[in-house]
Amino acid sequence: MARVIAVANQKGGVGKTTTVINLGAALAEHGRDTLLVDLDPQAALSAGFGINSYALDTSIYEVMVDARDVTLESIIQPVRPHLDLAPSTIDLAAAEMELISAIGREYVLKEHLVTVEDRYHYILIDTPPALGLLTINALTAADEVLIPVQCEFLAMRGIRVLLQTIEKVKAKLNPGLEILGVLGTMYNSRTIHAREVLEELRSVFGPKVFDVVIKSSIKFAEAPVAQQPILEYAHSHKGAMAYRALAEVIINGE
C-alpha cells in the first residue's frame, strides 16, 4: 500500500512543484514505484515532464468531477522508470465550484487513490497555492504533509493558517494525518535573513524541520524548461544531491 504525501503550502512560489518533481525522481532512482498527482490547475508539474496539458483529452479534472466515468488509472502516464504522473489541465480550476454540491466532496481524491495505491510505494500530491477544496482533498487523502517554506520572512506568515487547516482536517476528516516535515527552500546561506528564517522555523517546529535544505539556484528554473528533474538536468548539482538526501530520509522512515 502506498505512502501518500501531500506537498502543501497555500503560498505560491515556495517550491511545491519543484519538490514533487525532484523528490519523486529521487524516490524512483531508489526503485520505489511512485505516482505524482498534479492537483494544481496551473499544471506546472505536468509541464515539468513535457506533458502538454492543452492536448490532453482527459486529466485529473475529469477524475475529480466524475465526468464520463473517467478513472484515475486511465489518465496515468509513465514519465520515467518507476515514475508515473496523473496530469492536470486548467479545467481543474472549475472543480472547486463543481465539487461544492458533491456528496462526500472532501473524499473524492481519496476514493480514487484507493483504486491504484497497491501499485505504488509512494504517491506525491502537488497542491494549488490555496486552501480550497482541492487542497482539502489532498490533505484528506494523505498520510502525511510535507511543507516547503521559502526561507524569507513573508513566506512564514501563512504557515499558521496552514497548520490550522491541517488540524481541522485531522479532527474532522483524516485523523491519521501527520506532518512529515518542513522543508526550507530557496535558501541563500550568504544572507543573514535566510539564516534567521531557518532558525525561526527550527525554533517553532523543532525536529520536524528537515536537516536537508534546498539552496537557491538558477538550475531549478532551467530544469523545467528542459522538461527534466534537476536530478537529470544537473546530475551532480547540490540541488540534485539535496533531493536525493531528502528521499533517503523519507525512505529510512518507511
C-alpha positions as CSV (number, residue, x, y, z in Angstrom):
1,M,0.0,0.0,0.0
2,A,1.3,3.4,-1.0
3,R,2.6,6.0,1.4
4,V,0.6,9.2,0.4
5,I,2.3,12.5,0.9
6,A,0.6,15.9,0.1
7,V,3.1,18.7,-0.6
8,A,1.2,21.8,0.6
9,N,1.6,25.4,1.3
10,Q,-1.1,28.0,0.3
11,K,1.6,30.5,-0.6
12,G,2.8,30.2,-4.2
13,G,6.4,30.2,-5.3
14,V,7.8,28.3,-2.4
15,G,8.9,25.2,-4.3
16,K,6.0,22.8,-4.0
17,T,6.1,21.6,-7.7
18,T,9.9,21.6,-7.7
19,T,9.8,19.4,-4.6
20,V,7.3,17.0,-6.1
21,I,9.2,16.6,-9.3
22,N,12.6,16.1,-7.8
23,L,11.6,14.1,-4.7
24,G,9.6,11.9,-7.0
25,A,12.5,11.4,-9.3
26,A,14.8,10.7,-6.3
27,L,12.4,8.0,-5.0
28,A,12.2,6.5,-8.4
29,E,16.0,6.3,-8.6
30,H,15.8,4.2,-5.5
31,G,13.5,1.8,-7.3
32,R,10.4,3.0,-5.4
33,D,7.3,3.0,-7.7
34,T,6.0,6.5,-7.4
35,L,2.9,8.3,-8.6
36,L,2.8,12.0,-8.9
37,V,-0.6,13.6,-8.8
38,D,-0.9,17.1,-10.3
39,L,-3.7,18.7,-8.4
40,D,-2.9,22.3,-9.4
41,P,-4.8,23.9,-12.3
42,Q,-1.6,25.6,-13.4
43,A,-0.3,22.1,-14.4
44,A,3.3,23.1,-13.8
45,L,4.1,19.5,-12.6
46,S,2.7,18.1,-15.8
47,A,4.7,20.6,-17.9
48,G,7.8,19.8,-16.0
49,F,7.7,16.3,-17.6
50,G,6.9,17.6,-21.0
51,I,3.2,16.9,-21.0
52,N,1.2,19.4,-23.0
53,S,-1.9,19.9,-20.8
54,Y,-3.8,21.6,-23.7
55,A,-3.5,18.5,-25.8
56,L,-5.0,16.1,-23.2
57,D,-8.4,14.6,-23.7
58,T,-8.7,13.6,-20.1
59,S,-6.9,14.6,-16.9
60,I,-7.3,14.7,-13.1
61,Y,-10.2,17.2,-13.7
62,E,-12.4,14.6,-15.2
63,V,-11.5,12.2,-12.5
64,M,-12.4,14.6,-9.7
65,V,-15.7,15.6,-11.2
66,D,-16.6,12.1,-12.3
67,A,-17.0,13.1,-15.9
68,R,-17.7,10.3,-18.4
69,D,-16.7,7.7,-15.9
70,V,-13.0,8.6,-16.3
71,T,-10.9,6.5,-13.9
72,L,-7.7,7.6,-12.3
73,E,-5.9,4.6,-13.8
74,S,-6.9,5.6,-17.3
75,I,-5.2,9.0,-17.1
76,I,-1.9,7.9,-15.6
77,Q,1.1,8.3,-17.8
78,P,4.6,6.8,-17.3
79,V,7.2,9.5,-17.3
80,R,10.3,7.7,-16.1
81,P,11.2,4.2,-14.9
82,H,9.3,3.7,-11.6
83,L,7.7,7.1,-12.0
84,D,4.1,7.8,-13.2
85,L,2.1,11.0,-13.4
86,A,-1.6,11.9,-13.2
87,P,-1.7,15.1,-15.2
88,S,-3.7,18.3,-14.8
89,T,-5.2,21.0,-17.0
90,I,-6.6,24.5,-16.5
91,D,-10.1,22.9,-16.4
92,L,-9.3,21.8,-12.9
93,A,-9.9,25.4,-11.7
94,A,-13.6,24.7,-12.2
95,A,-13.5,21.7,-10.0
96,E,-13.6,23.8,-6.8
97,M,-17.1,25.0,-7.8
98,E,-18.3,21.7,-9.2
99,L,-17.4,19.8,-6.0
100,I,-19.3,22.1,-3.7
101,S,-22.5,20.2,-4.2
102,A,-20.9,16.8,-4.3
103,I,-21.7,14.3,-1.5
104,G,-18.5,13.5,0.3
105,R,-16.7,16.2,-1.6
106,E,-13.7,16.1,0.6
107,Y,-13.1,12.4,0.0
108,V,-13.2,12.3,-3.8
109,L,-9.4,12.1,-4.4
110,K,-9.0,9.6,-1.6
111,E,-11.6,7.3,-3.2
112,H,-9.8,7.4,-6.5
113,L,-6.3,6.8,-5.0
114,V,-7.6,3.7,-3.3
115,T,-8.0,2.1,-6.7
116,V,-4.3,2.4,-7.6
117,E,-2.4,2.6,-4.3
118,D,-1.4,-1.1,-4.4
119,R,0.7,-0.3,-7.4
120,Y,3.0,2.2,-5.8
121,H,5.3,2.7,-2.8
122,Y,4.7,6.4,-2.8
123,I,2.1,8.8,-4.0
124,L,3.0,12.5,-4.0
125,I,0.3,15.2,-4.5
126,D,1.2,18.6,-5.8
127,T,-1.4,21.1,-4.4
128,P,-2.5,24.5,-5.6
129,P,-1.5,27.7,-3.8
130,A,-4.8,27.9,-1.9
131,L,-6.6,26.2,0.9
132,G,-9.7,25.4,-1.1
133,L,-11.4,22.0,-1.8
134,L,-8.6,20.7,-4.0
135,T,-6.1,21.1,-1.1
136,I,-8.6,19.7,1.4
137,N,-9.0,16.7,-0.8
138,A,-5.2,16.2,-0.9
139,L,-5.0,16.5,2.9
140,T,-7.9,14.1,3.4
141,A,-6.3,11.6,1.1
142,A,-2.8,11.9,2.5
143,D,-1.0,10.0,5.3
144,E,1.5,12.9,5.7
145,V,2.1,16.5,4.7
146,L,5.4,17.9,3.5
147,I,5.5,21.7,3.9
148,P,8.0,23.6,1.7
149,V,8.8,27.0,3.1
150,Q,10.8,29.6,1.3
151,C,13.5,31.0,3.6
152,E,12.0,34.5,3.7
153,F,10.0,36.1,6.4
154,L,6.9,36.7,4.3
155,A,6.8,33.1,3.4
156,M,6.4,32.2,7.0
157,R,3.3,34.3,7.6
158,G,0.8,31.8,6.2
159,I,2.2,28.8,7.9
160,R,-0.1,29.3,11.0
161,V,-3.2,29.2,8.7
162,L,-2.0,26.1,7.0
163,L,-1.4,24.4,10.4
164,Q,-4.9,25.3,11.5
165,T,-6.3,23.8,8.3
166,I,-4.2,20.6,8.8
167,E,-5.6,20.4,12.4
168,K,-9.2,20.8,11.2
169,V,-8.7,18.1,8.6
170,K,-7.2,15.9,11.1
171,A,-10.0,16.4,13.6
172,K,-12.9,16.1,11.1
173,L,-11.8,14.2,8.0
174,N,-8.5,12.4,8.4
175,P,-7.4,11.6,12.0
176,G,-4.3,9.8,10.8
177,L,-2.8,12.8,9.1
178,E,0.6,13.8,10.3
179,I,3.2,16.5,9.3
180,L,6.1,14.6,7.7
181,G,8.3,17.7,7.9
182,V,9.1,21.3,7.0
183,L,11.5,21.8,4.1
184,G,13.5,25.0,3.8
185,T,13.7,26.0,0.2
186,M,15.3,28.8,-1.9
187,Y,17.9,29.1,0.9
188,N,20.7,31.6,0.5
189,S,23.3,30.9,3.2
190,R,25.1,34.2,2.4
191,T,22.3,36.2,3.8
192,I,21.6,36.7,7.5
193,H,17.9,37.0,6.8
194,A,17.7,33.4,5.3
195,R,19.7,32.0,8.2
196,E,17.4,33.8,10.7
197,V,14.3,32.4,9.0
198,L,15.6,28.9,9.0
199,E,16.4,29.2,12.7
200,E,13.0,30.5,13.4
201,L,11.5,27.5,11.6
202,R,13.6,25.2,13.8
203,S,12.5,27.0,16.9
204,V,8.8,26.6,16.0
205,F,8.9,23.1,14.5
206,G,11.9,21.5,16.2
207,P,12.9,18.2,14.7
208,K,10.1,18.4,12.1
209,V,12.4,20.7,10.1
210,F,14.4,18.6,7.8
211,D,18.2,18.9,8.1
212,V,18.2,18.9,4.3
213,V,17.8,22.5,2.9
214,I,17.2,23.3,-0.7
215,K,19.5,26.2,-1.7
216,S,18.7,28.8,-4.3
217,S,19.9,28.0,-7.8
218,I,19.1,29.0,-11.4
219,K,19.3,25.3,-12.2
220,F,15.9,24.9,-10.7
221,A,14.4,27.3,-13.2
222,E,16.4,25.8,-16.1
223,A,15.4,22.2,-15.5
224,P,11.7,22.5,-16.2
225,V,12.5,24.3,-19.5
226,A,14.4,21.1,-20.4
227,Q,11.4,19.1,-19.2
228,Q,13.7,17.3,-16.7
229,P,14.1,16.9,-13.0
230,I,17.2,18.6,-11.8
231,L,18.5,15.1,-11.0
232,E,18.8,14.5,-14.7
233,Y,19.5,18.1,-15.9
234,A,22.4,18.6,-13.5
235,H,23.0,15.2,-12.0
236,S,25.7,16.2,-9.6
237,H,24.4,19.6,-8.7
238,K,24.0,20.4,-5.0
239,G,20.2,20.8,-5.5
240,A,20.0,17.3,-7.0
241,M,22.1,15.9,-4.2
242,A,19.8,17.6,-1.6
243,Y,16.7,16.0,-3.1
244,R,18.4,12.6,-3.1
245,A,19.2,13.2,0.6
246,L,15.6,14.1,1.3
247,A,14.4,10.9,-0.4
248,E,16.8,8.9,1.7
249,V,15.4,10.5,4.9
250,I,11.9,9.6,3.8
251,I,12.8,6.1,2.7
252,N,14.5,5.5,6.1
253,G,11.2,6.4,7.7
254,E,9.4,3.6,6.0
